[in-house]
Amino acid sequence: MNIRFLTSTIHGALDYIAAVVLILAPVILKLNEVSAFAYWLSIVGGGLLIFYSLLTDYALSISKMIPFKVHLGFDLSAGVVFLIWPFIFGFTGLAMAYYVVIGLGILLVVAVTDPEPHTTHHSHHITE
């Protein structure tokens, strides 16, 4: 069983949903009351996600400047950064939990995304 079942098109849709979450969740969760830095890091991260998604070579972009594998590298980096920021910057409580959950979520999406955006999956024939 292939765990990389997410297509680039579905990944793209999830990118825009995730960007909205990164921008709105800190407002809804009132992260600014916990840490202004944690609040703004998420909002800026959401903005950056929209920016590089719009430039990625997949169905839901306006330009195809960034290869999909490079985009996945950005996502992987973002997931790692979201996981380590709470420890570097001393986030606690809700801010810590938020960044760890978001970081793990990003890494999960990357792990299950097919890095080959233009391939179709056909059954393999065994030749003798």
C-alpha positions in Angstrom: 0.0 0.0 0.0 1.3 3.4 -1.0 1.0 6.0 1.8 1.6 8.7 -0.8 -2.0 8.9 -1.9 -2.5 12.7 -1.9 -2.3 14.2 -5.4 -0.8 17.6 -6.1 -4.2 19.0 -6.8 -5.6 17.9 -3.5 -2.4 19.0 -1.8 -2.9 22.4 -3.4 -6.4 22.7 -2.1 -5.2 21.8 1.4 -2.5 24.4 1.1 -5.0 27.2 0.7 -7.2 25.8 3.5 -4.1 25.6 5.7 -3.1 29.1 4.9 -6.6 30.4 6.0 -6.2 28.3 9.2 -2.8 29.8 9.9 -4.2 33.3 9.4 -7.5 32.9 11.3 -6.7 30.4 14.1 -4.4 32.8 16.0 -7.2 35.4 16.0 -9.8 32.9 17.0 -7.6 31.3 19.7 -6.5 34.8 20.8 -2.8 33.8 20.7 -1.9 37.5 20.9 -2.9 37.2 24.6 -0.4 34.4 25.1 2.4 35.6 22.8 2.3 38.4 20.2 5.2 36.7 18.5 3.4 33.3 18.2 0.3 35.2 16.9 2.2 37.0 14.1 4.5 34.1 13.2 1.4 32.0 12.2 -0.2 34.9 10.3 3.0 35.6 8.3 3.4 31.8 7.8 -0.1 31.7 6.3 0.7 34.6 4.0 3.9 32.9 2.8 2.1 29.7 2.2 -0.4 31.5 -0.1 2.5 33.2 -1.9 4.5 30.1 -2.7 1.4 28.1 -3.4 0.3 30.6 -6.1 3.7 30.2 -7.7 3.8 26.3 -7.5 3.6 24.0 -10.5 0.2 22.5 -9.7 -3.4 23.0 -10.7 -4.4 25.7 -8.2 -1.7 28.3 -8.9 -1.4 31.3 -11.1 2.1 30.6 -12.1 4.2 27.5 -12.4 7.6 28.9 -11.3 8.2 26.6 -8.3 8.5 22.9 -9.0 6.2 20.8 -6.9 9.1 18.9 -5.2 10.6 22.3 -4.2 7.2 23.3 -2.8 7.2 20.0 -0.8 10.6 21.0 0.5 9.3 24.3 1.7 6.4 22.5 3.4 8.7 20.0 5.1 10.9 22.9 6.3 7.8 24.8 7.6 6.7 21.7 9.5 10.0 21.3 11.2 10.2 25.0 11.9 6.7 25.0 13.4 7.8 22.1 15.7 11.0 23.7 16.9 9.8 27.4 17.3 8.0 26.7 20.6 11.2 25.4 22.1 13.4 28.1 20.6 11.1 31.0 21.6 9.7 29.5 24.8 6.1 29.2 23.8 4.0 27.6 26.5 0.4 26.4 26.9 -1.9 27.1 24.0 0.8 28.6 21.8 3.0 25.5 22.3 0.2 23.1 21.6 -0.9 25.1 18.5 2.6 25.1 16.9 3.2 21.4 17.7 -0.2 20.3 16.2 0.3 22.5 13.1 3.9 21.3 12.6 2.9 17.6 12.9 -0.1 18.3 10.6 2.2 19.8 7.9 4.6 16.9 8.2 1.8 14.4 7.9 0.5 16.1 4.7 4.0 16.1 3.2 4.4 12.4 4.1 1.2 11.3 2.3 1.7 13.5 -0.8 2.7 12.0 -4.1 5.8 14.1 -5.1 5.2 13.3 -8.8 2.5 15.8 -9.8 2.0 14.8 -13.4 2.0 11.0 -13.1 -1.0 8.8 -13.2 -1.1 5.6 -11.3 -1.5 2.5 -13.6 -1.2 -1.1 -12.6 2.2 -2.4 -13.3 2.4 -5.3 -15.8 5.0 -8.0 -15.1 6.9 -8.8 -18.3 8.7 -12.1 -18.7 
